[in-house]
Amino acid sequence: MPRPRDAARVGVLRRIAAAKLKHRGLDALIGDVLLISSELLTNALLHSGTTEITLNLAVRGECLRITVVDGMPGRAERRKVDDEAETGRGLGLVEVLAEQSGGTWGTSEDGAATWCSLRVPAGQRE
């Protein structure tokens, strides 16, 4: 579980992301993007050992790419968890949300960034 100060920062980044999506007319993606951003940011906070983490949202063609950079080597990997586990489901959730929208997720070669892409609904593409 992240420290309260770090959890508050994740909340601030979520609000900024929601505002940017709303400004771009991408309201339909807000719920999924906020959930994915929370999972990727929290994962970076818990497992990277750094407090300098960035969140980037970028529309490229038909996809919105969410990237969290922690600058530390080490690849994010989805874990298999049993029904009783209280943690460890975040990347599985990211994967399901990405797949449902026709997107994908992954980690950069050096492990310093984790990303997820979601297809932008047809009526909201530029």
TORKOL-4160 file (C-alpha; in steps of 0.2 Angstrom, whole numbers, padded with zeros to 4 digits, m for minus):
126
<pt num="1" X="0000" Y="0000" Z="0000"/>
<pt num="2" X="0007" Y="0017" Z="m0005"/>
<pt num="3" X="0011" Y="0030" Z="0009"/>
<pt num="4" X="m0003" Y="0042" Z="0012"/>
<pt num="5" X="0007" Y="0056" Z="0004"/>
<pt num="6" X="0010" Y="0046" Z="m0012"/>
<pt num="7" X="m0008" Y="0040" Z="m0013"/>
<pt num="8" X="m0013" Y="0058" Z="m0013"/>
<pt num="9" X="m0002" Y="0062" Z="m0027"/>
<pt num="10" X="m0010" Y="0048" Z="m0037"/>
<pt num="11" X="m0026" Y="0056" Z="m0034"/>
<pt num="12" X="m0020" Y="0073" Z="m0040"/>
<pt num="13" X="m0013" Y="0065" Z="m0056"/>
<pt num="14" X="m0030" Y="0056" Z="m0059"/>
<pt num="15" X="m0039" Y="0073" Z="m0058"/>
<pt num="16" X="m0027" Y="0081" Z="m0070"/>
<pt num="17" X="m0029" Y="0066" Z="m0082"/>
<pt num="18" X="m0048" Y="0067" Z="m0081"/>
<pt num="19" X="m0048" Y="0086" Z="m0084"/>
<pt num="20" X="m0036" Y="0083" Z="m0100"/>
<pt num="21" X="m0048" Y="0069" Z="m0107"/>
<pt num="22" X="m0063" Y="0080" Z="m0104"/>
<pt num="23" X="m0055" Y="0095" Z="m0113"/>
<pt num="24" X="m0051" Y="0083" Z="m0128"/>
<pt num="25" X="m0068" Y="0077" Z="m0128"/>
<pt num="26" X="m0063" Y="0059" Z="m0123"/>
<pt num="27" X="m0076" Y="0058" Z="m0109"/>
<pt num="28" X="m0080" Y="0040" Z="m0114"/>
<pt num="29" X="m0062" Y="0035" Z="m0109"/>
<pt num="30" X="m0061" Y="0043" Z="m0092"/>
<pt num="31" X="m0067" Y="0029" Z="m0081"/>
<pt num="32" X="m0055" Y="0016" Z="m0089"/>
<pt num="33" X="m0040" Y="0029" Z="m0090"/>
<pt num="34" X="m0042" Y="0033" Z="m0072"/>
<pt num="35" X="m0042" Y="0015" Z="m0066"/>
<pt num="36" X="m0027" Y="0011" Z="m0077"/>
<pt num="37" X="m0018" Y="0026" Z="m0072"/>
<pt num="38" X="m0021" Y="0022" Z="m0054"/>
<pt num="39" X="m0015" Y="0004" Z="m0056"/>
<pt num="40" X="0001" Y="0009" Z="m0066"/>
<pt num="41" X="0006" Y="0023" Z="m0054"/>
<pt num="42" X="0003" Y="0013" Z="m0038"/>
<pt num="43" X="0013" Y="m0001" Z="m0046"/>
<pt num="44" X="0027" Y="0011" Z="m0049"/>
<pt num="45" X="0027" Y="0018" Z="m0032"/>
<pt num="46" X="0026" Y="0001" Z="m0023"/>
<pt num="47" X="0039" Y="m0008" Z="m0034"/>
<pt num="48" X="0052" Y="0005" Z="m0041"/>
<pt num="49" X="0059" Y="0012" Z="m0026"/>
<pt num="50" X="0058" Y="0030" Z="m0033"/>
<pt num="51" X="0047" Y="0044" Z="m0030"/>
<pt num="52" X="0050" Y="0053" Z="m0046"/>
<pt num="53" X="0036" Y="0046" Z="m0057"/>
<pt num="54" X="0028" Y="0054" Z="m0072"/>
<pt num="55" X="0011" Y="0050" Z="m0081"/>
<pt num="56" X="0009" Y="0054" Z="m0099"/>
<pt num="57" X="m0007" Y="0053" Z="m0110"/>
<pt num="58" X="m0005" Y="0055" Z="m0129"/>
<pt num="59" X="m0017" Y="0052" Z="m0143"/>
<pt num="60" X="m0009" Y="0044" Z="m0158"/>
<pt num="61" X="m0020" Y="0039" Z="m0172"/>
<pt num="62" X="m0034" Y="0028" Z="m0166"/>
<pt num="63" X="m0026" Y="0025" Z="m0149"/>
<pt num="64" X="m0024" Y="0034" Z="m0132"/>
<pt num="65" X="m0008" Y="0029" Z="m0124"/>
<pt num="66" X="m0006" Y="0030" Z="m0105"/>
<pt num="67" X="0013" Y="0029" Z="m0100"/>
<pt num="68" X="0020" Y="0029" Z="m0082"/>
<pt num="69" X="0038" Y="0032" Z="m0081"/>
<pt num="70" X="0048" Y="0028" Z="m0065"/>
<pt num="71" X="0065" Y="0028" Z="m0073"/>
<pt num="72" X="0070" Y="0012" Z="m0064"/>
<pt num="73" X="0075" Y="m0005" Z="m0072"/>
<pt num="74" X="0063" Y="m0020" Z="m0069"/>
<pt num="75" X="0049" Y="m0025" Z="m0079"/>
<pt num="76" X="0031" Y="m0025" Z="m0073"/>
<pt num="77" X="0023" Y="m0043" Z="m0074"/>
<pt num="78" X="0006" Y="m0049" Z="m0072"/>
<pt num="79" X="0005" Y="m0061" Z="m0057"/>
<pt num="80" X="m0007" Y="m0075" Z="m0055"/>
<pt num="81" X="m0016" Y="m0074" Z="m0039"/>
<pt num="82" X="m0028" Y="m0085" Z="m0030"/>
<pt num="83" X="m0046" Y="m0080" Z="m0025"/>
<pt num="84" X="m0040" Y="m0076" Z="m0007"/>
<pt num="85" X="m0026" Y="m0063" Z="m0012"/>
<pt num="86" X="m0029" Y="m0045" Z="m0007"/>
<pt num="87" X="m0017" Y="m0038" Z="m0019"/>
<pt num="88" X="m0009" Y="m0042" Z="m0036"/>
<pt num="89" X="m0023" Y="m0040" Z="m0047"/>
<pt num="90" X="m0019" Y="m0023" Z="m0054"/>
<pt num="91" X="m0010" Y="m0028" Z="m0070"/>
<pt num="92" X="m0023" Y="m0041" Z="m0074"/>
<pt num="93" X="m0036" Y="m0028" Z="m0073"/>
<pt num="94" X="m0025" Y="m0016" Z="m0084"/>
<pt num="95" X="m0024" Y="m0031" Z="m0097"/>
<pt num="96" X="m0043" Y="m0034" Z="m0097"/>
<pt num="97" X="m0047" Y="m0016" Z="m0099"/>
<pt num="98" X="m0035" Y="m0014" Z="m0113"/>
<pt num="99" X="m0041" Y="m0030" Z="m0122"/>
<pt num="100" X="m0059" Y="m0024" Z="m0121"/>
<pt num="101" X="m0055" Y="m0008" Z="m0130"/>
<pt num="102" X="m0044" Y="m0017" Z="m0143"/>
<pt num="103" X="m0028" Y="m0010" Z="m0135"/>
<pt num="104" X="m0014" Y="m0018" Z="m0126"/>
<pt num="105" X="m0001" Y="m0015" Z="m0112"/>
<pt num="106" X="0017" Y="m0018" Z="m0109"/>
<pt num="107" X="0034" Y="m0012" Z="m0102"/>
<pt num="108" X="0048" Y="m0003" Z="m0111"/>
<pt num="109" X="0064" Y="m0013" Z="m0115"/>
<pt num="110" X="0073" Y="m0006" Z="m0100"/>
<pt num="111" X="0058" Y="m0008" Z="m0088"/>
<pt num="112" X="0058" Y="0011" Z="m0084"/>
<pt num="113" X="0041" Y="0013" Z="m0091"/>
<pt num="114" X="0024" Y="0004" Z="m0091"/>
<pt num="115" X="0011" Y="0008" Z="m0104"/>
<pt num="116" X="m0006" Y="0004" Z="m0110"/>
<pt num="117" X="m0015" Y="0009" Z="m0126"/>
<pt num="118" X="m0034" Y="0010" Z="m0128"/>
<pt num="119" X="m0043" Y="0013" Z="m0144"/>
<pt num="120" X="m0052" Y="0029" Z="m0145"/>
<pt num="121" X="m0070" Y="0027" Z="m0149"/>
<pt num="122" X="m0074" Y="0031" Z="m0168"/>
<pt num="123" X="m0084" Y="0046" Z="m0164"/>
<pt num="124" X="m0070" Y="0054" Z="m0153"/>
<pt num="125" X="m0056" Y="0052" Z="m0165"/>
<pt num="126" X="m0047" Y="0067" Z="m0173"/>
